[in-house]
Amino acid sequence: MVDFSVLMSVYHKEKPEYLRQSFDSIYQQSVAPTEIILVEDGPLTPSLYEAISREEQRFPQLRRVVLPTNQGLGVALNKGLEACSYDLVARMDTDDISTPDRFQVQLAFMQQHPEVDVLSAWITEFDHEPSNVVGIRNLPEQHHDIFLFGKKRNPINHPVVMFRRQAVIKAGGYQPCYLFEDYYLWVRMLQGGHRFHNLQQSLLLFRRSPEMIRRRGGLTYARNEILFLKKLRETGYISTYRLVRNILQRFFIRLLPNCLRSFIYKHLLRTIP
């Protein structure tokens, strides 16, 4: 198998026990990564530093990139990309769990399809424990359908993506677009002619918590979402009609109580297992 990097970012609010579970899922892969790049986005808690030190002992190829202040996910991932030694990069969040065959499946596909620059898959969402599955976020498979789907919703599951580093750098990397850095990157790459594919199987367990549902609601989130959608209109990716339609659909959801927004995510925006 080809050499590849795993790119992760951690900040002070994350939990050491989730970090351990995430790293455990990397160690249990059928194909191990050549290196793990972990970006420390600002000062961390003592328990997180202790957890990271334990992971360094378990995996000597773990390399830490330390940012003196918290700068947000986009900046952290760009710094991590600079540190990656290999062109194939697998993203991983520090509170999610990869399936044991994730890297093997994605590497095999990328080797067989050199024209594909961005490869993602479905994710299985769980609440509290991995056995408590609450939904599956499935996405269209082929490039053309991904391009069209992106006009309505994010067409790539970022926590399970594998991409070619040079293609991402060529597209300008993660750029300032608060809360939507990854979505904005995919749109620019789609417009730039880069090829995408979504595997039609789940390769990651995604931790869906009440905090995540709360973060995706409220006036602040709604305003930032509208600014992002206007940016998509300015680039020509979506029409004025699609802009207005997206705003009307999403603004309503963002202002709903958390319990109702959670119901919509579970029953309308996800596949029930």
N, C-alpha and C positions, 0 to 999 in steps of 0.2 A: 504493500500500500504506500501511497505517496505521503510525504511529510505535510503536516498541517498544524495550524495554531488554533487554540480555543481562546476567545476574547471575552473577558468578564469585567464587570465594574461593580464596586461595592461602596456604600456610603453609610454614615453613622446610624441610620435608623433601621438597618437590616439586622436580622437575628442570627446569632452564631449557630443555632441548631439547624436553621434552614440552609445556611452556608455549608455546613457539614454534609447534609443530605444531598445538596447539589454536587459537591465534590465527590461524594460516594458514588453518585451515578456516572461520573466521569471515569473513576477508577474501575468501575465494573463494565466498561465498554468492551465489546469484542475486538475493537481496534482502538488502541490508545493514542491520544494526541502526542505530537512531538514536543509541544510546549503549551503551557497555559500562561496567558498574559492577564494578570489581575490588576486593574487600575483601582487604586485607593483614592476615591473622589473626596478629598478633604480629610481632616482628622477623624479617626474612628474611636469607638469605645474600647476600653481595656479588654473586654470579653471578645470583641471582634479581632483585635490584634493577637490575642492568645489563640483564637481559632485559626487564624491565617498562619501563625507560626507552626501550628501542628500540621497544617496542610503542606507547608514547605518541607517538613521532615518526611512526609509520606511521598511527595512528588518533587524531587530535586529540580525538575525542569520548570517548576513554577517560578515565574518572574514577576516581581512587583513593580508597578509604576506608581509613584507617589505624587499626588497633587497637593500642594500646601493648603489650598482652600477648596471648598465644594464649588464646582463649576458646572454641574449638570451633566446628564447622561451623554449628550451630543459631544461636548468637549472631551469628556473622559474617554469615549470610544475613539475619537480621533487620535488622542494621545496613545491609546492602546494600539491602534492600527500602525502608528509609526514604529512601535516596538515589535510588532509581529515579524518574525523571520521568514515566514512562508506565504505564498500567494493564496492558498486556500485557507480561509478563516471560518471557523464555526462560532457563532454567537451563542452565549449561554448566560442567563440571569442567575444570580446567586441565591435565588429562592425557588428555583424550578428543578425538575428531575428529568433527565434524558432517559429514554428507553435504552436497554443494553445494546441494541443493534443500530442506534441512531447514526453514529459516525460511519460505520461500515456501509450502511445503505446509501448515505449521502455521498461518500467518497466514490463508491462504485458508479453512481450516476454521473457525477462530475467528470470522472475519467472517461466514461462512455460518451459523454455529450460535451465536448470542449467548447461548443458554441454557447452554452448556458453560463451566464455570469452570476445569477442569483437563484438559489434553490432553497425552497422552504418546504413545509409539510403541514399536516394538521396538528392540532394540539388538543389534548384531553384535559379539561379543567376539573380541578378537585377542590373541595372545601375541607380544610383542617388536615385530613388524612388522605393519602393517595387512593385508598380504597373507596372513598366517598366521592365518586365521580358525579359531577353536576352538569356536564355538557361537553360537546366537542365543537371546536371551531374549524369547520372544513372550508376549503377554498377551491376555486377553479384550478384545473390542472394546466391547461395549455396557455401559451404566451398571449395569444389574441384575447382569450377570455379574461386573463389576468389584467390586461390593459383596460378592458371595459369595466371590470369589477372595481378597479381602482378609482373610477370616477364617482363611485358611491361610498365605498368603504376601503379601509386599508387592505390591499390585496396580498400582503405577506405577513405571516406570523413571525415577528421579529425574534422572539426568544429561541426559535428553532431554525433560524436561517443559516445557510452556509453560502459564502460568496467568494468571488475572486478579488483579492485585495486591490490589484491594480485597476480593475474596473471601477471599484468604489472610489478610489483616489482620483481616477480620471473624471468621475462625475462630480468631484468637489467634496467628497466625504460627507459627514454629518454636518449640516449647516444650522445656524440659529433659527429655530422654529419651535418655540417652547411647547412641549408636550407632544409634538408631532415630528420630531427630528427624523425618525426612521421612515415614516410615511412620505415625507418630503423628499428624502433620498430616493425612495423607490420611484416616485413620480418623475424625478429628474432623469433617472436611469432609463425608465421606460420611454421617455421622450427622446433620450439620446440614442436609442436604438439597441440598448443592451437587452439580452434575452433572459427571460424568466421562466421558471417552472415550479409547480407545487406538487410534491409527491402526494398521492391519494391514500395516505396512511398516517396515523398519529405516531410521532416520534418523540413527544415530550409531554410530561405531566406539568400543567401550569397551575400554580397556586392562586385560586380565586378567593379573595378574602373580602369581608365587608369594607375594609379600608380601601381596597381597589375600586369597589363600586362607588364609594364616597368620592374618591379622587376624580372620577369621571362624571361628576355632577357639579352643579352650582354655577353661579354667574361668571366666576373667573374662568372656569373651564370653557363655558359656552362662548365667552368673548374671544378666547384664544382660538377656539375652533372656527369661529367665523373669520378671524384674521387669516387662518390657514386656508380656509376655503376660498377666500378672496385672492390669496396668493396663487392658488391653482387656476383660478379664472384669469389672472394676469399673465400666467405662462401659456395660456391657451389650451390647457389640458381638459378643462371642463367649460361648458357653455354658460351663458348667463342664466338660462333656464335651469340647468343642473345646479348652479350655484344657489339659486333661490329655493329650489326643491330640497337640496341638502340642508340648508339653513333651517327651513321650516320643520323638517323631520327631526333634525338633531337638537335644535334649541328646545323643543318641547321635552325631549327625553332628559336633557341635562337639568331641567328645572323640576323634574318629578321628585317626590320623596324617594329615599334610597331603596325602600322595599319595593316600590313599583318599578324603579329602574332595574333592580336586580331581577324582577319577574320578566321584564322585556328581554334582558340579556339571556336569561335561561330558556325562555319559551319561544322567542321570536327570532333572536339573532344567533342561536346555537342549535346544534342537533342534539336531541335528547338521546343518550345511550340506551 
